[in-house]
């Protein structure tokens, strides 16, 4: 008990010192600019039928903003452990912006990571350098990103190098081109890794306002996405239909079965389908089905369920925010419930004021205990 009290006192002293450093960092500019102090207090409590009452997560943030700078502190407690204490500082120095973060794990008494992001844009070309230096030095890296645009053509290139052995780690290239008169949008991206060389490629083509499917206030767009990776090749065609009040998006998902010979194709198989529909951004319906068990986690978010039907309802509330109600049914092959219903989830989000909200969530699986989570977030 004494050890825990001493440890708590040490981290309280550290937190106090951090707060002082947080304000002192921006204090040099306080004389020449008005200060804007803001903060966040958030939490999440989980209740189960054990019975148990767990304070799963608490978050506290405090920021001081001046003219061209922002200094912040963020502290997080997770599952009863003081797991994160971070200090961040943002500076705008003419065309150059700098953002640095220094983070610790108080529960283990360890340094977590340091990061710094530098940005500048010259003659329409953007340059960014991101340095990430964690406690495990073999995970440290530096990433340089360059992006630009010329008319309807946009591009972005990023190269990452590990700092531990100073070697190439990965690279990503992306380009997009839009033809407004012909209503076409093309996009492509390539990824490379140090260990595998080529990693993945994606090609996207969008055709707006399909003939014969666009009339009056009804508009239909066609989107084709082709993903080419080391282990899988997939095709995702989409039809997106919208009107003044409604929008519908239907996405069948296909996978290529490649042959033994280069560029040969043994077949194409469908592995899932997704549907999203909305009415005036107030009512949203979504559904999805996985035809392959290995794809359940990718399409459903859970590996044990192959199908989902969900409904979201948004209604205006106070202070320009919305009430949100969501209910979803997940289906499982081995469920003891009727109609193969394997889990019911529900959630409610209630704004309390311009800067506050309550969140209530429930998970009720057929083969496990239910859980209720009560969360809040308050900005001041």
C-alpha positions as CSV (number, residue, x, y, z in Angstrom):
1,X,0.0,0.0,0.0
2,X,2.8,2.4,0.8
3,X,4.6,1.5,-2.4
4,X,1.4,2.2,-4.4
5,X,1.0,5.5,-2.6
6,X,4.6,6.6,-3.2
7,X,4.2,5.6,-6.8
8,X,1.0,7.6,-7.1
9,X,2.7,10.6,-5.5
10,X,5.6,10.4,-7.9
11,X,3.4,10.4,-10.9
12,X,1.2,13.2,-9.4
13,X,4.4,15.2,-9.1
14,X,5.3,14.3,-12.7
15,X,1.9,15.3,-13.9
16,X,2.1,18.6,-12.1
17,X,5.5,19.3,-13.6
18,X,4.2,18.4,-17.0
19,X,1.3,20.8,-16.6
20,X,3.7,23.5,-15.6
21,X,6.0,22.8,-18.6
22,X,2.9,22.7,-20.8
23,X,1.9,26.3,-19.9
24,X,5.5,27.5,-19.7
25,X,6.2,26.4,-23.3
26,X,3.6,28.8,-24.6
27,X,4.1,31.4,-21.9
28,X,6.8,33.2,-23.8
29,X,4.2,34.3,-26.4
30,X,1.5,35.1,-23.8
31,X,2.6,38.8,-23.5
32,X,2.0,39.5,-27.1
33,X,-1.1,37.5,-27.8
34,X,-4.4,36.6,-26.1
35,X,-4.5,33.2,-24.6
36,X,-7.3,30.7,-25.3
37,X,-7.4,27.9,-22.7
38,X,-9.5,24.8,-23.5
39,X,-9.7,21.2,-22.2
40,X,-11.3,17.8,-22.5
41,X,-12.5,15.3,-19.9
42,X,-13.8,12.0,-21.2
43,X,-14.4,8.5,-19.8
44,X,-15.9,5.1,-20.4
45,X,-17.3,2.7,-17.8
46,X,-18.2,-0.9,-18.6
47,X,-20.9,-2.9,-16.7
48,X,-21.2,-6.7,-17.1
49,X,-23.5,-9.3,-15.3
50,X,-20.6,-10.8,-13.3
51,X,-21.4,-8.3,-11.6
52,X,-18.5,-6.1,-12.4
53,X,-18.1,-2.4,-12.7
54,X,-14.9,-1.4,-14.5
55,X,-13.7,2.1,-15.2
56,X,-12.3,1.1,-18.5
57,X,-11.0,4.5,-19.7
58,X,-10.6,8.0,-18.5
59,X,-9.1,10.9,-20.6
60,X,-8.0,14.3,-19.6
61,X,-6.7,17.0,-22.0
62,X,-5.7,20.6,-21.5
63,X,-4.6,23.0,-24.2
64,X,-3.3,26.6,-24.3
65,X,-3.6,28.4,-27.7
66,X,-1.9,31.6,-28.7
67,X,-1.2,33.4,-32.0
68,X,0.5,30.8,-34.2
69,X,1.1,28.2,-31.4
70,X,-0.8,25.5,-29.5
71,X,0.5,23.6,-26.5
72,X,-1.4,20.6,-25.1
73,X,-1.3,17.9,-22.4
74,X,-3.2,14.6,-22.7
75,X,-3.5,11.9,-20.0
76,X,-5.2,8.6,-20.3
77,X,-6.1,5.9,-17.8
78,X,-7.0,2.5,-19.3
79,X,-8.2,-0.5,-17.2
80,X,-7.1,1.1,-14.0
81,X,-3.5,1.9,-15.3
82,X,-2.2,5.4,-15.9
83,X,-1.1,4.3,-19.4
84,X,-0.5,7.5,-21.3
85,X,0.9,11.0,-20.6
86,X,1.7,13.1,-23.6
87,X,2.8,16.6,-24.3
88,X,2.4,18.2,-27.7
89,X,3.4,21.5,-29.2
90,X,2.4,23.1,-32.5
91,X,4.2,26.2,-34.0
92,X,3.4,28.1,-37.2
93,X,6.6,29.9,-38.3
94,X,5.8,31.6,-41.5
95,X,5.3,28.9,-44.2
96,X,6.7,26.2,-41.9
97,X,4.6,24.3,-39.4
98,X,6.0,22.1,-36.6
99,X,4.2,19.6,-34.4
100,X,6.0,17.6,-31.7
101,X,4.7,15.0,-29.3
102,X,6.6,13.6,-26.3
103,X,4.7,10.6,-24.6
104,X,5.3,8.5,-21.5
105,X,3.8,5.3,-20.0
106,X,3.5,6.2,-16.3
107,X,2.2,2.8,-15.3
108,X,5.5,1.2,-16.4
109,X,7.6,4.3,-15.7
110,X,8.9,4.4,-19.2
111,X,9.4,6.7,-22.1
112,X,6.9,5.8,-24.9
113,X,7.8,7.8,-28.0
114,X,8.8,11.1,-29.5
115,X,7.5,12.4,-32.9
116,X,7.9,15.5,-34.9
117,X,6.1,16.6,-38.1
118,X,7.4,19.4,-40.2
119,X,5.5,20.8,-43.2
120,X,6.2,23.5,-45.8
121,X,4.6,24.3,-49.2
122,X,6.6,26.1,-51.9
123,X,5.2,27.0,-55.3
124,X,2.3,24.6,-54.9
125,X,4.6,21.7,-53.9
126,X,4.2,20.4,-50.3
127,X,7.0,18.8,-48.3
128,X,6.6,17.0,-45.0
129,X,9.0,15.1,-42.8
130,X,7.8,12.9,-40.0
131,X,10.2,11.4,-37.4
132,X,9.0,8.7,-35.0
133,X,11.3,7.6,-32.2
134,X,9.8,5.0,-29.8
135,X,11.2,3.3,-26.8
136,X,12.0,0.3,-29.0
137,X,14.6,1.8,-31.2
138,X,14.3,-0.8,-34.0
139,X,10.8,0.6,-34.7
140,X,12.1,4.2,-35.2
141,X,11.6,5.6,-38.7
142,X,11.7,8.8,-40.7
143,X,9.1,9.5,-43.5
144,X,9.4,12.1,-46.2
145,X,6.3,13.0,-48.2
146,X,6.0,15.2,-51.3
147,X,2.7,16.2,-52.9
148,X,1.4,18.5,-55.6
149,X,-1.2,19.3,-58.2
150,X,-1.3,20.5,-61.8
151,X,-4.8,21.3,-63.1
152,X,-6.9,18.1,-62.7
153,X,-3.8,16.0,-61.9
154,X,-2.8,15.3,-58.3
155,X,0.0,13.2,-57.0
156,X,1.6,12.2,-53.7
157,X,4.8,10.2,-52.9
158,X,6.1,9.0,-49.5
159,X,9.3,7.2,-48.6
160,X,10.0,5.7,-45.2
161,X,13.4,4.7,-43.9
162,X,14.1,2.9,-40.6
163,X,16.5,4.8,-38.3
164,X,17.9,1.9,-36.4
165,X,19.9,0.5,-39.3
166,X,19.3,3.5,-41.6
167,X,17.8,1.5,-44.5
168,X,14.9,1.8,-46.9
169,X,11.6,0.6,-45.3
170,X,8.7,1.3,-47.6
171,X,7.4,3.6,-50.3
172,X,4.0,4.7,-51.6
173,X,3.0,6.5,-54.8
174,X,-0.4,7.8,-55.6
175,X,-1.9,9.8,-58.5
176,X,-5.4,11.0,-59.4
177,X,-6.7,12.5,-62.6
178,X,-10.2,14.0,-63.1
179,X,-11.8,14.7,-66.5
180,X,-14.7,17.1,-65.7
181,X,-16.2,17.2,-69.3
182,X,-16.3,13.4,-69.6
183,X,-17.3,12.9,-65.9
184,X,-14.4,10.4,-65.3
185,X,-12.1,10.1,-62.3
186,X,-9.0,7.8,-62.4
187,X,-6.8,7.0,-59.4
188,X,-3.9,4.6,-58.9
189,X,-1.5,3.8,-56.1
190,X,1.5,1.6,-55.6
191,X,3.2,0.3,-52.4
192,X,6.6,-1.2,-52.0
193,X,8.2,-2.8,-48.9
194,X,11.8,-3.6,-48.0
195,X,11.3,-7.3,-47.5
196,X,8.9,-8.1,-50.4
197,X,9.6,-5.5,-53.0
198,X,6.3,-4.9,-54.6
199,X,3.5,-5.0,-52.0
200,X,0.2,-3.8,-53.5
201,X,-1.5,-1.8,-56.2
202,X,-4.9,-0.2,-56.5
203,X,-6.7,1.2,-59.5
204,X,-9.9,3.2,-59.1
205,X,-12.2,4.4,-61.9
206,X,-15.4,6.5,-61.4
207,X,-17.9,7.4,-64.0
208,X,-20.4,10.0,-62.8
209,X,-24.1,10.2,-64.0
210,X,-24.4,6.9,-65.9
211,X,-26.6,7.1,-69.0
212,X,-30.1,5.6,-68.7
213,X,-29.7,5.5,-64.9
214,X,-29.6,9.2,-64.4
215,X,-32.8,11.2,-64.9
216,X,-34.6,14.0,-63.2
217,X,-33.3,14.3,-59.6
218,X,-32.0,10.7,-59.7
219,X,-28.2,10.3,-60.3
220,X,-26.3,7.1,-60.5
221,X,-22.5,6.8,-60.5
222,X,-20.3,3.7,-61.2
223,X,-17.1,3.1,-59.3
224,X,-14.7,0.2,-60.0
225,X,-11.9,-0.6,-57.5
226,X,-9.2,-3.2,-58.3
227,X,-6.8,-4.2,-55.6
228,X,-3.7,-6.3,-56.5
229,X,-1.7,-7.7,-53.6
230,X,0.8,-10.5,-53.0
231,X,-1.8,-12.9,-51.6
232,X,-5.1,-11.7,-53.1
233,X,-6.6,-9.8,-56.0
234,X,-10.0,-8.3,-55.6
235,X,-12.5,-6.3,-57.7
236,X,-15.2,-4.1,-56.1
237,X,-17.7,-2.6,-58.5
238,X,-20.2,-0.1,-56.9
239,X,-23.4,1.6,-58.0
240,X,-24.1,4.8,-56.1
241,X,-27.5,6.2,-56.6
242,X,-28.7,9.4,-55.0
243,X,-31.5,11.9,-55.3
244,X,-32.4,15.1,-53.5
245,X,-33.5,13.1,-50.4
246,X,-31.9,9.7,-50.7
247,X,-28.6,7.9,-51.5
248,X,-28.0,4.2,-52.2
249,X,-24.6,2.4,-52.6
250,X,-24.5,-1.3,-53.6
251,X,-21.0,-3.0,-53.6
252,X,-20.5,-6.6,-54.7
253,X,-17.0,-7.9,-53.9
254,X,-15.1,-10.3,-56.1
255,X,-11.7,-12.0,-55.9
256,X,-9.5,-13.2,-58.8
257,X,-8.3,-16.8,-58.8
258,X,-5.0,-16.6,-60.6
259,X,-3.5,-19.5,-62.6
260,X,-0.1,-21.0,-62.5
261,X,1.0,-19.2,-65.6
262,X,1.8,-15.5,-65.6
263,X,-1.2,-13.3,-66.2
264,X,-3.5,-16.4,-66.4
265,X,-6.9,-16.4,-64.7
266,X,-8.7,-19.5,-63.4
267,X,-11.8,-17.7,-62.3
268,X,-13.5,-15.0,-60.4
269,X,-15.5,-15.6,-57.2
270,X,-17.8,-13.4,-55.1
271,X,-16.8,-13.2,-51.5
272,X,-19.3,-10.6,-50.2
273,X,-21.7,-7.8,-50.7
274,X,-22.4,-4.4,-49.0
275,X,-25.4,-2.1,-49.1
276,X,-25.8,1.4,-47.7
277,X,-28.8,3.6,-48.0
278,X,-29.7,7.0,-46.5
279,X,-32.7,9.3,-46.4
280,X,-32.0,13.0,-46.0
281,X,-28.9,12.2,-43.8
282,X,-31.4,11.4,-41.0
283,X,-32.0,7.7,-41.5
284,X,-29.2,5.3,-42.6
285,X,-29.6,1.6,-43.3
286,X,-26.6,-0.7,-43.9
287,X,-26.2,-4.4,-44.6
288,X,-23.4,-6.8,-45.4
289,X,-22.9,-10.5,-46.1
290,X,-19.7,-12.5,-46.2
291,X,-19.7,-15.5,-48.5
292,X,-16.3,-16.7,-47.1
293,X,-15.6,-17.3,-43.5
294,X,-12.0,-16.0,-43.8
295,X,-13.5,-12.7,-44.9
296,X,-15.9,-12.3,-41.9
297,X,-13.6,-10.0,-39.9
298,X,-12.9,-7.8,-42.9
299,X,-16.5,-7.2,-43.8
300,X,-18.3,-7.5,-40.5
301,X,-15.7,-6.3,-38.1
302,X,-16.1,-9.6,-36.2
303,X,-14.8,-13.1,-37.2
304,X,-17.7,-15.0,-35.8
305,X,-20.5,-13.4,-37.8
306,X,-21.3,-13.6,-41.5
307,X,-24.0,-11.1,-41.9
308,X,-25.2,-7.7,-40.5
309,X,-28.2,-5.5,-40.8
310,X,-28.1,-2.1,-39.1
311,X,-30.0,1.1,-38.7
312,X,-28.8,4.6,-37.7
313,X,-31.2,7.5,-36.9
314,X,-30.0,11.1,-36.5
315,X,-32.3,13.8,-35.1
316,X,-31.5,17.4,-34.4
317,X,-30.6,18.2,-30.8
318,X,-29.5,21.3,-28.9
319,X,-26.5,23.5,-29.8
320,X,-26.3,22.4,-33.4
321,X,-25.5,18.7,-32.6
322,X,-27.5,15.6,-33.3
323,X,-29.0,12.7,-31.3
324,X,-27.8,9.4,-32.7
325,X,-29.5,6.0,-32.2
326,X,-28.0,2.9,-33.8
327,X,-29.2,-0.8,-33.7
328,X,-27.5,-3.7,-35.5
329,X,-28.1,-7.4,-35.8
330,X,-25.3,-9.8,-36.5
331,X,-25.9,-13.3,-37.7
332,X,-23.9,-16.5,-36.9
333,X,-24.2,-20.0,-38.3
334,X,-24.0,-21.7,-34.8
335,X,-26.3,-19.2,-33.0
336,X,-28.9,-20.7,-30.6
337,X,-31.2,-17.8,-31.2
338,X,-34.0,-17.7,-33.9
339,X,-33.1,-16.7,-37.4
340,X,-29.4,-17.3,-36.7
341,X,-29.1,-14.0,-34.8
342,X,-25.8,-14.1,-33.1
343,X,-25.4,-10.7,-31.5
344,X,-27.4,-7.5,-30.9
345,X,-25.7,-4.2,-30.5
346,X,-27.3,-0.8,-29.7
347,X,-26.0,2.6,-29.0
348,X,-27.3,6.1,-28.2
349,X,-25.4,9.4,-28.3
350,X,-27.0,12.4,-26.5
351,X,-25.6,15.9,-26.7
352,X,-25.9,17.7,-23.4
353,X,-24.5,21.1,-24.4
354,X,-22.4,22.8,-27.1
355,X,-19.4,20.9,-25.8
356,X,-20.6,17.8,-24.1
357,X,-22.2,14.5,-24.9
358,X,-23.2,11.1,-23.3
359,X,-22.8,7.8,-25.0
360,X,-24.5,4.6,-24.1
361,X,-23.6,1.3,-25.8
362,X,-24.7,-2.3,-25.4
363,X,-23.4,-5.6,-26.8
364,X,-25.6,-8.7,-26.3
365,X,-24.1,-11.8,-28.0
366,X,-25.9,-15.1,-28.0
367,X,-23.0,-17.1,-26.6
368,X,-21.5,-14.7,-24.1
369,X,-22.4,-12.2,-21.4
370,X,-23.9,-8.9,-22.3
371,X,-21.9,-5.7,-21.7
372,X,-23.1,-2.1,-21.2
373,X,-20.7,0.8,-21.7
374,X,-21.4,4.4,-20.5
375,X,-19.2,7.1,-21.8
376,X,-19.0,10.8,-21.8
377,X,-16.9,13.6,-23.3
378,X,-16.9,17.2,-22.1
379,X,-15.0,20.1,-23.6
380,X,-14.3,23.2,-21.7
